[in-house]
Amino acid sequence: MGKRLLLVLRQLRCPLQPPGPPRRLHVPCRASSGGGGGGSGGGEGLLGQRRLQNGQAPSSCSPGGRTPAMRDSIVREVIQSSKEVLSLLQEKNPAFKPVLAIIQAGDDNLMQEMNQNLAEEAGLNITHICLPPDSSEAEIIDEILKMNEDTRVHGLALQISENSFSNEVLNALKPEKDVDGVTDINLGKLVRGDAHECFVSPVAKAVIELLEKSVGVNLNGKKILVVGAHGSLEAALQCLFQRKGSMTMSSQWKTPQLQSKLHEADIVVLGSPRPEEIPLTWIQPGTTVLNCSHDFLSGKFGGGSQRGHFGGLIEEDDVSLLAAALRVQNMVSSGRRWLREQQHRRWRLHCLKLQPLSPVPSDIEISRAQTPKAVDVLAKEIGLLADEIEIYGKSKAKVRLSVLERLKDQADGKYVLVAGITPTPLGEGKSTVTIGLVQALTAHLNVNSFACLRQPSQGPTFGVKGGAAGGGYAQVIPMEEFNLHLTGDIHAITAANNLLAAAIDTRILHENTQTDKALYNRLVPLVNGVREFSEIQLARLKKLGINKTDPSTLTEEEVSKFARLSIDPSTITWQRVLDTNDRFLRKITIGQGSTEKGYSRQAQFDITVASEIMAVLALTDSLADMKARLGRMVVASDKSGQPVTADDLGVTGALTVLMKDAIKPNLMQTLEGTPVFVHAGPFANIAHGNSSVLADKIALKLVGEEGFVVTEAGFGADIGMEKFFNIKCRASGLVPDAVVLVATVRALKMHGGGPSVTAGVPLKKEYTEENIQLVADGCCNLQKQIQIAQLFGVPVVVALNVFKTDTRAEIDLVCELAKRAGAFDAVPCYHWSIGGKGSVDLARAVREAASKRSRFQFLYDVQLPIVEKIRTIAQAVYGAKDIELSPEAQAKIDRYTQQGFGNLPICMAKTHLSLSHQPDKKGVPRDFILPISDVRASIGAGFIYPLVGTMSTMPGLPTRPCFYDIDLDTETEQVKGLF
């Protein structure tokens, strides 16, 4: 670096305390030791300049002009101003520190050092990606694309040879990171007069600043000739000079009229090296010359002896230094824009138009009639960055958890739960209401909103229910992908669950057939002459109180203690799972093969969504938390009554690997193009019945403070909503703002004494004709569910999901009785037939209810004994007189309490078809005793779950399952029969 530049940088550091060494994102340099490259006179900005040749005069001045000290003060002023602005930004955003990335192809380190010093003074981070001088265009573009997608980088500049500055290279830069203003978008905005919306070339700005402030030239009316510049620098100079009222000419060195143009010019700006055949005498005496070229004054032209020839001379050092400072200024502006974009704003969402038909076609016909947006477009619209999504096909993507860290300072939106009255076997449309509500909020009221739904299980899809993507003109699309496999999360849970099941029985077998020594030698084998404990084995040693790390130092007693889990087979609670309704797997015998050496036992299969791993997925808040929860899962007790965990079996790491992608929420969209998270799918009758905490947390950040996240709980408010409040809200720490309680006239008629309803069988006339008395009698169930929500202190809005057979009198009656029962409001909804437009009234009511101050409270204190917590739910929520524990249930409660698990919340496994344990008891049953047949523990998920009555964790198929209607068109590959 030239002596004067070192002096200036030293002076700059005097009044400014540097923030510390900059953070590097890449290795400092990957350049070879070869000769050429490293900057170009015709290249853009400081990165296109070269070191002054040895022997060149270290400073510049002009007769009667201003001194270099004035020019240095301009640099100091720019850096000081940038530092002050950055400090103000960091006061509100302490973790924010913009990073400038410079891609350099060559060995010229002058610019690298200059940028490093100035960025450090201003408080920026800087990283250099150094490539060999002969790097190809494709290699340079590859590095640019990497920096484009690196969220830590807020500015990107190029220090490459002139030949590498192709349109393809320049326009590979993201315009919002192009701090040198070289992309077509930034140049176009500058030419159009939108300089405040773009980045302007630091070199062009430096030229103007130096002429006006250092030399003291009034540019208005001056004739300016720009020689040897081209591309982005030429365009920026011409635009800026014209804005100053100058008459600007541009010329290349080989232009025949160059001498006459030089004679006419008041100011000459040199943008590239001057050919030897062009004498200095062509420039009129007294002309102000500004040099952007490193060899304008070289030894062969007499060095400083020619200076008196010019009215003012500004050399490359001056331009380079100020341009570097102005680049820093652009970097701070880039960071400010980035911060502004991270803050809450109304989404610029392109909503999809609906054209509802009457009569309403089938769900799958409606779904196929709408073309979804590309998922990467949707992600960008809602504020996700490109590196925060993993695309699966065209219309779905996983969202990385890193978005939570990026938006950690963002205020959460409003949190709304959709629950329901006690449903019929047909379902009452909670998913449909959820989708209709967010379509109304976003597509019709222009409010940021997100729906968070569970992923449907293959069991009901092929068994009794069909699809679960909503319905009519309020559904998630493409509905086939929503209902079938999605991104494989449920398959990952099945694989992880069954790996753990296999580990349990395998460990019992090996312990039964091997001595302590043989077992230990196989658990800690000799590999290449070395025996080592794995990380999870070291954790087990620590749990056992054995503070040793050398396998050869364990005593015989310690070897036995470490190697034997001594699982009591009669206490095994971990079952194998399958995502299919298969009643014949409810009780099985395993271990009958000859290779199992007579070890057999009774076991069973549960449906996958009842797996504790599904509950863990739904309740975790990070990858580390999920791993810890998986490790804590209790699978059995040992023969001394102590719990045996997945950690003890050494399988936790493998389970986490199988679940590493499943933890990321799945992004989809509604029929009107609004965003949906589909993640986790625990059943509400045999698990906690809510989608994931992570999906809710990410959505709450993305919608912003004025937005809404609408999440759904399974089945009636007595099951899914109670578990949402007492289990999910405890795990997440989130506080709900409102509840939407879904009701239908037909369900209320059933609770009022109407005939039974069977899926697939036509409805009887009581449900298709007006019957005011049945509706009035059945509203007792709606009133009870409203009261349940009020136990938690949350305002309730009743959404009456209207069917075409409902009459105005029936609708008005339900809404009136709901308000009398304490509902904040009650609104009929028509989203099924016309989309979000049919739920605008519901959306307005929900906005008003959610604006009220929350008085949320839990139903019980987790420190209460397990029995008391069960009794509280049974009496306060279900309306039971009391509970009755089977001897097995009491024994389990005693064991879990002794093992230290008594302070966990309760997850009741109960029929969803009645407030009681008997599915045929409709309305509001009273004075019943709730039988608890068994109690199990999901320690990793973090709850105790009692089984009420004869509750099954593996559903069965009906006589005519839904799979009779599901088929594939082998020519079009379209799925048929999913509704």
N, C-alpha and C positions, 0 to 999 in steps of 0.2 A: 504494500500500500504506500502511496506517495507520502512524503513527510508532512505536507500540509494537511492531508486527510487525517493522518494520525493525530496531528495537533488539534484539529477541529474536534475529533472524536474525544480527545482527552479533555478539551474544554467543555464539551457537552456533558461529560460525566461529573464535572465539578459540582454544579448546582443540583444534580439529580442523583438520588441514591438508587442504584440498580436493584431490581427485584430479586436477583439471584440467578444462578445459571439456568439457561433455557432448557426445557424438556425436549428430548429428541424422540421422534416417533419412528425414525429409521436410523440405520447405521449412517455415520456422517458422510461417507462417500463410497461409491462402488466403481469409481473411474479407474481406467487403466493408466499406466504411466506414459502413454503416448503423447505426441506433441500437439497437433492442431486443435481446432474447435474452441470452445469456451467463449462464446459471445460474438456479436456481429454488429458492425456499425449500422447496418440497415435494420437490425432486429429491434424489437420494441423495448423501450424502457431501459432502466439501468442494467437489466439482464442482457441487453444487446450491446453493451459497451465493452471496451478493452482497457487494460492497464496502460497508463502513460509510459512511453518508452524511456529507458534509462537516459539521463542527461536532459530530460525535458524540464523546463522551468517549473518550479513547484507552485507558483501562484500566478494570478493574472490581475491586471489593473488597466485603467484607461486614463489618458491625460484628462485632467479636470473631472473625471468620473468618480464614482464612489469606490470605497476601498473593499478588499476581500472581507474585512471584518463585518461590513454590512451584510455581505452575502452569508457569512457564517451565522449571523444573528437570525437570519430568515430560517435557517435550518433549525437552530435552537428553538425558535418560536413555534415551528411546526411540531417538533418532537414534544415540547413542553405542553402544548395544547392537546396533542394526542394522548399524552399521559394523563392529563387532567380529566379528559372525557372518559378514558378507560377506568380511571379510579371511581368516577361517579357511577359507571355501569356496575362495577364490582361491589360497590356499597350495597346495592340491591341484590346482586347475584355473586356472592363471595367465591363460588367455585369456578366462575367464568374466567377463562384466559384464552384469548384468540390465538390461533396457531397459523403462521404463514408457512406454507410449503413451497420450496423452490426446487424445480426439476432442472438440473444442470447437466449438460452433455459436454464435457471437456474438463480441462485442468486449470482454468483461470479462476483463482480463488479470491481475487481482489473484491469482486462484487459480493461473494459469499461472506467475507469478513465485514464488509461495510454494512450489509443487511443485518448481519448478526449483531453488530454493535448498536446500530440504531434501534432495532427491535427490542434489544435488551434494555436500552435506556427508556423506551416507552412502556415497558412492562409486558411485551408480547413474547410468546414462544415462537421459535422458528425451527424448521427442520429442512435439511437439504437431502435431496435424492440425487446422487451423483451417478451418472451413466457414462460409459465410454464415449469418446469423441465421435466414433463411427456408428453410434447407435442408429438403428433404422427408425423410420417414421412410425412403424407399428409398435416398436418398443417404447418410444416416447409416448405415444397415445395410450398404451397399456398402463404406464405409470400415471398419466393424467387421470384416467378412468378410476384408478385405485384411490387417488386423492379426492376425486369428485365425491366418492361414496364414503370417505372417512369423515365421520361426524365430528371428529376432533379438529379437523382442518377447516378454517373459515376463509382462507385466501390462498390462491395458487398463482405462481408466476413461473415464467420459463426463462432459462438462461441457456440458450441453444444457438447453434450456428444459423447464419442467415438462410442457408439452403434448406434448413429444417422448418422454417416458418411457412408451412403450407396452410391452405384453408382448412384441410382436414385436421391438422394439429391444433391450430388456433381455436377452431370451433368445437373441438373435443372438450374444451374447458367449460365447466358450468358457468353461465354468465354471472350468477350470484357469488362465485368465488374468484372471478376474473379481475383481480385488483389492478392489473395493468391495462384494462380496457381494450383488449385486442379482439374480442369476439364480435361477430357481426351484430349481435343483439345490442351490446353496449355501444358500439360505434353508431348503430342506427338510431338509438335513443339520443345520443349526443348531437347528431346531425339534425334530428327532428326538434331539438330544443328542450329535451327532457334530461338535462344534465343532472338534475337532482335525483333522478331515478336510476342512474347508471354510474359505472366507474369510468372516470376520465383518465387517459394516459398520464402517468406521473411525469414522464419526460416532457410531454407537451405542456403540462401545467408548470413544470419547472422553468421552461423557456420563457413563458409569459411572466412568471413571478420575478425571474432574474432581470428581464428587460425593464419591467416597471419599477421594481423596488431597489434593485442593485445598481443598475445603470441609470435609472431615473428617466426612462424614455416614455413619452406619452404616445401610445400606439395609434391613437385616432388620426386617420389620414395618412399614416406612414405607408410607404411602398415596401413590401416585404417579399423577399425571394427565398424560397425554401429549395435548397439544392441537394440532390443526391438522396433525399428521403423518399420512402415509398411505403405502400401498405398502410397499416393502422397508424403509424407515426405521422405520415404525410397527411392523412385524412384528419386526424385530431388537431394537428397544427393549423391547417387551413381553417377548420371550423372555429377554433378558439381565436385566431387572429381576426377573422371576419366579424366575430362578435364584438371585438374591440374597435371596430370601425377601420381596420387596416385594409389596404388594397393588396391582396395576396397573389403572388405568382408562384408557380411550382415548376421546377426544371430538373432534368437529369444532367449529369456531367457531359454527356455526349451531344447535347442539344446544340445545333449550329448557331442559334442566336444567344448563346449563353453570355458572351462578352457584353453584348448590348444590354441584356437584362441585368447583369452585375453592375453596369454603369448607372442604371436607372434606380437601383435599390437603395433605400435608406438603411435597411437592416437585411443582413444575409444570415440565414440559418443553414448550417452545414450538417447534413444528415448522414454522410458516409465519407470515406477517405477520398481526398482530392487526388486525381491523376497527376502525374509529374508534368504532363504537357500543358496543364492549366496554370499559368503564372499568377502569383499573388497580385501583380500589377493590374490584373483585370478588375480587381476590386477597388473602387474609387477611394481616395484618401478621405478620412473622416467617417466612413461607413461603419456602423456598429455590426460586429460579427459575433455570432454565437455559435460555438463549436460543439457539435454532438459527435465528432469523429476524433479518434485517438491520435491521428498523425498529421493533423492540419499544420501545426508548427513543429517541424522536425529539424534535426541538426543541419541537414543539407540546405535548409532555407534560412539559416542564420540564427535559429533559435529566437531569443528575445529581441534581436536587432530589428525585427520587422514590426515590433509592437506599435511604434509611433506612427505607423502607416494607418492605423485604424482609429476611428472615433471612439470605439469601445470594444473590448475583447473579453468574451466569457468563454473559458476553456472547459474541457470535458470534465475535469474534476468538479467544477462548480455544478454542472448539470447533473452529474452522477450522484453527488452527495444530496442535493435537494430532491432529486427524483426518488432516491431511496427513502428520504424523510416523508415525501408525499405518498409513497407506497404504504408506509406505516400508517399514515392518516387514512388511506383507503381501507387498510386492514381494520382499523378501529370502527370505521363506518360499516364495514361488512359484519363485524361482530355485533354492532348495535342493531342492524337489520335482522340478524339471526335471532337475537334475543327477543326482538319485537314479534317475530313470527312464532316463537315458542309460546307466547302468552295467549291468553284466551282471545279468540276471535270467532266471528260467525263463519262457519264453513262455507266455502265457495263450492257448494255441492251441486252437481248436475243431477237433478232428480229425474227419474224415468216417468214418462206419462202413461197413464192407464186409459184404456178404452173399454170400460165394463160392458158386458153383454147381458141381455136378459132373454131367456132364463140363464142363470149363472152356469157356465160350463164346469166340467170336472176340474179338480185341483191341478192335475197334471197337464190338462189342456191349457189352463190359464198360465201355468208356469212356462210351458213351451212357447206360448205366444209372446212372451216378453224376453228380449235379448238383454242379458245382464251386462253391466259395464265390466271392462277388464279390471281385475282385482287390484292391479298396481295403480290404476287410475283412481279407484275408490280410496285406496290407502293414502295417496297423495292429497286427495280432497279433504280427508279428515285429519291431516297433519302428521301422518307417519312418514318417516324417512325411508329411502330406498333400501338401506341396509338393515331396517327393522322388520322387514317382511321376508318370508320364504314362500315363494309362489308354488302352489300345487295346481297345475293345469291353468285354465283361463279365469276361473271364477271363484277360487278360494285360495287362501294363504294362511300360513301361520305367522303370528306376531311375536317377535322376540321380546324377552323380558327386559332388555336394556332400555326400552322406552320408559319404564318406570323410573329409572335413574335419571334419564334426561328430563323428565317432567316432574321430578320430585317436588319442586317448589310451586308447581301449578295448583291452584285451588280446585277442589273437587266440585263436581256438579251435584244436582239433586238426585237422590237415591230412592227409587220407587219400586215397590214389590207388587207383583200381580199374583193373587191367590184366588181361591174360589169357594163356593159353597160345596157341600157334600155332593159329588157328581153322580150322574148315572153311568152305567157301563159304557155309554157312548162318548163320554167326555163332554165338557161344557164350553170348550173353546178358550182356555186361558192363553195358549200360544197364539191363537188368532187375535185375541184382544191385545196381547203384548205387541204383536207386529202392527196391528191397526193403529195402536196408540203412537208408536214411534213414527209411523208413516204420516200420521196427522201432525205431530209435533214438527217434524223436519220438512216434509214435502209441502205442507200447507200453512204452517205457522212460522216457518223459517227459524226454528229453534234447534240447536244442536241436540241430537238424541241418539242413543245407542240401545239396541235390544240385546240382552244376554240370555241365551237359551241353552238348555241341555242338549247333548247329542242323543238322538233316539237309539234305543237298543234294537238289535236285530230280532230279539225274541218277540216283542209286540208287533213289530213291523210285518213279520211273516206269520204271526200267530193270530192276534185278536184285534189289533187296532189299525194296522196299515201305517201310512206315513204320519209324521208328527211335525211337519214344517209350517204349521198354521193351516189356513184353508181359505178357499175363495180368493178374493182379491187382497188378502192380507196374509202373505206367506213368504217364506225364505226361498230364494231361487239360487241355482237350479234345485228343485225339490228332490230329484233322484239322487243327486250327490249328497244332499243333506241327510237323506234317509239311509243310504247304502255306503258303508265304510267311511265316508268323509275323508279324513287324512290318516285313518288307522289307529286312532287313540284307543278305542276299545280293544282292538287286537293286541296292542302293546300291553294293556292291562291284563288281558287273558294270558299272554306269554309270561309276564312277570309273576302273576299269581301262581301259575302252575309250576314255574321254576321253583318257587318257594315250597310248594306242596311236595314236589319231588325231592327237594333237599331234606325235608323232615323225615320222610319214610326211609330214604337212603341212609341218613345218619343213624336211625334206629337200627337198621339192618347191620350196618358195619360195626356199631358198638356191640351188638348181640353176638357177633361172630369173630371178634378179634380181641387179642390181649391189649392191655394198656400200651405196651411198648410198640407192638405192631401198628396200632391205631395212631400213636403219636408219630411214628416214623413215616407213615403215609400222609398225615396231616401237615407235617413239616419235613418234606423230603430233602434229600441231598442232591443238589443240582450243580454239576461241574465242580464237585468237591466242596461246595459251600452249602450250609444249611441256614436259612433265614426265616424269620416270621414275616408274614405279610402284614400290611398296615392294619387290617381288620383283626388279625390275630393278636397284634400288640394291644389293640383296644380291649380285646377280651381278657388278656393278661392283667391289664390295669383294672378292669372291672372286678377281677378275682382277687385283687390285692397282691399280685405277683409282679414285683418291680424288677423284672429281668428282661433283657433283650437278646441274650445269647441262648439259642435252643439247647446247647450242650450243658447248660448250668442248672437246669431244672431238676429238682429232686423227684424221686419216684412218686411221692404224694402230689407234688405240683404237676407232674406229667399226667397223672390220673385225673386230677381236678380240671386241667386244661382240656384234655382230650375227650372226656365223657360229659355229654349234656344230660344223660340219664333221663330222657324224656319219658313221661308216663303216658303210654298210648291212649289211655282212657280219658285224658284231659285235652287231647288235641282238638282245637277249635278251628284250625285252618282247613278250608275245604278247597277242592278243585272247582274251577268255574268254566262255563261255556256260555256264549252269547246266543243261546237258542233255548226256546221253551221245550224242555224235555223231561216230562214227569218221571220217566223210568230211571233217571239218574238221581232221584231224590234220596235213595238209599242203595248203596252198592257195597260189594265186598272187594277189597284190593289185596294184592299179594298172593294170588293163587297159582302163579307160575312156579315151576320147579326150581328155577334159579333163585327164588326168594326164600328158599330153605325153610318153608313152613311158617314164615312170618306173614300173617294176614290179619286184617281188621276190617270192621265196618266203617264205611265213610259215605260221603255224598258229594254231589255237585250242586253248587249254587249258580244262579245266573250271573254273568260277569259284572253287571252293574251293581250287584250286591256285594262285590269284593271290597274289602277294606282298602285296597289300593285305589279303587275308584273314589272312595271317600277321602283318602289322602290327597289325591289329585285335586279334588274339588275344594279342599280346605287349606292347601298350602299357599305360601306367599312368596316362595323363592325356590331355586334349585337346591340350595343348601338346606333349607327347611324341609323340602320334600325328602332329601336323603336322610336327614335326621329322623323324620317321621317313619319312613320305611324301616329304618333300623330299629325303632322302638316297637314295631308291631309284635304283639305277643301271640305266639302260635300254639302254645301248650304250657303245661307246668312240668317241672322235673319231679322226681320221686320224693323230694323233700318239700314240695309245695311252692317252689320259687318259679317265677315266670321265665320262659324260654323265648328269646326274641330272634328276629331275623339277623341282628348283629351277632348273636351267639352262633348262629348257623354259618356265618361268614358270607352271606349272600347279598348284603345290602348294596355293595358297589355294583354288582351285576344287575340288581333290580333297577338301580338308578340309571344305568346305561340303557336298559330297555325302555325307560320312561323319559329319557332326556328330551325327546321331541314332543311327546304327548303333553308335556307341561305347558307348551306354548298354545295360547288360545287360537281358535280358527276364525278367520275373518270371512264373512259372506255378506249378502245384501238382501234387502226386501224387494218385493215387486216394484217399488217406487224408487229403488236405488239408494236407500238409506242403509247405514252399516249395522251389521249384526255380528256378535261374537257367539259362536257355538262351541261350548267347552264343558266337558265332564257330563255324566248322565246318571247319577245315582237315583234309583227309584225312591219315591217318597214314602211308600208303605213299608219297605224293608231296609231303607237307608235314610239319609237326611234330605234327599229330594231337591237339591238346588244346584245350579250351575256353579262354576268355579269362582272363588274369591279373586283370583288373578284376573279373570276376564272383567269382573266388576271394577277392580281397582284401575286397570288400564283404561277402561271405558270412561270412568269418572274423571280421569286426567284429560282424556282427549276431548270430551265435550266442553270442558271449561266450567267456570263458576256458574254461568247462567244456563248451562245445558242440563239434560236429563239422562239418567241411565235407568232403563226399565228392565228388571230381571224377574223371572218367573219361578214360583215355588210349585212343586207338584201336588196334585190332588186338592183336597179341601184345606181351608185355613186351619182346621184342627190338626192337620198333619204337616204339610209342607211349610205353611207360614210359621207355625210354632217352632219348627226345627230351624227355619231361617233365622228367627230372632234369637233363640236360646243357644244354637250351636254355631251357625255361620257368622252371625254378628259378633259373637264372642271371639271367634277365631280371627276375623278380619279387623275388628275395631271400628267398623263402619256403622254409622247411625242412619237408619231409614227415615225418610221424610214423609212418606205417604204409602198407603196400601190401596190397591185397586182390587175390589172383590167382585169376581165374575159370577153372574147368575144367569140362568135361562128359565123361561116360563115352563118349559117341559120338565126340567129338573124339580122346580118348585111344585109342580102338579104331582110328581112322583112322591115328594115328601108330604104332600097333603093327602095321600091315600090312593093315588092313582095306581093302575096295574103295573106289574114288573116290566122292565125294559130289557131286551136282549139284543146284543149286537148282531146285525145282519137280518133281524126280523122286522117287518114293517111295524110302525108305531100304531097303537090303537087309537080309536077316535077321540079318547079323552085328551090326547096330546096334539091332535090336529084340528080340534074344534074348540071354540071358546068355552071355558069353564071357570068362571070367576071364583066359585067356592073352593075348588081344588087349589087354585093359586093362592087364595087368602089363607087357607089352612097350611099350605106348604111354606109360607113365608116365615114360619117359626124357625126353620133351619137357617134362613138368611139372617134373621134377627140374632140367632145364637152366634153365627160366624162373625157378625159385626161386633158383638160383645167380646168375642175372643180377641179380636184385633185391638179393641179398646183396653184390654188388660195390659197391653204393652205401651199404651199412651200414644198411638200413632193414628192420625186422621184417616178415615176410610171413605173412599169414593166407590160406590157400587156401579159396575158396568153391566148393564143388562144386554146380553148378547142376543140380538133380535133374530128370530127365524120368521120365514115368510108366513107361517101359520099363526103367528102371534097376533092378537087383536089389540087395537088401541086401548080398550078398556083394561085388558090384562097388563099391558105395559105401564099404563098410568098407575094402576093399583100397586104394582111392585115398587115403582119409584117412590110413591107416597109412603108405603109401609117401611121402606128402607130408611127414609129420612126420619120417620117417627122413631125408628130404632136407634138413632144416633149417628147415622151416616152423614158425613160432611155434605155429600151430594149423591144423587143417583141419576144416571144418564143412560138412555137407550143408545145402542151402537149399531151401525150399519156397515161396518168395514168389510164384512164378508161379501156383501153384494156390490159395494162401490169403492172399496179401498179406504185409504186414510181420510178422504173427504168425509166418510161416514162416521169418523170418530173425532172430529174437530171439537165437538161439544165436550166429549170426554177429556180431550187434551187440555182444554181451557179449565175444566174443573180440577184436573190433577195439578195444573200449574198453581191454581189458587190454593188448593189444599197443602201443597208442598211448601208454599211460602209461609205457612204458619209455623211458629216456633215448635220444634219437636220436644215432646215430653217422654221420649222413649225410655223404657225400663225393662229389665229382664223379669221373667216370671218367678224365678227362684234363685237363691244363692247356691252356687256350686259347692260350697262347704257343707251344705246339709247332707245327712246320710243318704245313701242311694235310695233306700225305701221311701224316705220322705219326699225326695224329688219325684219319684214315680207317682206317689200318691197326689202330689200337688198337680201334676199334669192331668191325671185321671179325673180329679174332682173339679179343678178350675176350668179346664179346657173341654174335656169330654162330657162332664156332668155326671160322672159316676158317684155312687154313694161311698164306695171304698174299693180297695184292691185286694186280691187274693193271690198269694205267692205259692207256687208248687214247691215241694221239698227241694227239687233240683234247682229252682230259681233262687231259693233262699241260700242254698249251699254255695252257689256261684257268687252271690252278693257278698257272703261272708269271706270267700276266698279273695275276691277283687279288693275288698276293703282291707284285708290283711296284707295284700301285696302293695298297698299304697295308691290304689286307683279310685278311691271313693269320692274324690273331689272333681270328677269329670261330669260334664253335662249328660243329659239323657236323650237317647234317640229311640223313640217308641216304634216298634215294628207292628203295625196294626192295619186291619182292613181299611181301605179308603172309601168304602161304600156306605159307611154308617159312622156316626159319632161314637157308637159303641163298638164292641168286638164282634157283633153279629151283623153280617152284611144286609140282612133283610129288615133290620130295625131302622126305619126311615124317620124323617122329621127330627125331633129332639127327644131321644130316649131318656128316661129318668129312673133313678133309684136302682140302677144295676150295679153289680159287683164285677169289676174288671179283672179277669184272670190273667196272671203272668205265668206262662208255662215254662219259660227259660229266660236266662239272662246271659248275654255275651259281651265281650269287651273288645272295642276297637281302639287300642291304646295309641297306635300311630296316628289314626285320624283324630283321636282325642275325645271319645265318648263311650258311654255304656249303652248297649241297646237291649232292652227287654223285648221278648216275643210275647205278643198278646194272643191268647187263645191258641188256635191251631195254625198260626201264620206260617206260610211256606216261603222259603227263599229261592225256590225254583218253580216258576210258573209252568203250567202244562198247556198243550195245544187243544183247541176245541175240536168238535167233530169235523167242522169245515173250516180249516185255517185260512188265513188271508192268502197263503201261497197258491191257492187254487186260481186266483185272479192275476197273479204276477207272472209276467212273461217278458221275453225279449224278442223284438223284431229283428231277425238275423240279417236283414238287408240294410235297415237304417240304424241298427244297434240302439234303438230307443227302447226304454223300459216301459212296460205297460202294466196297469193294474195297481199302481201305488196311489190309490184314490182317484 
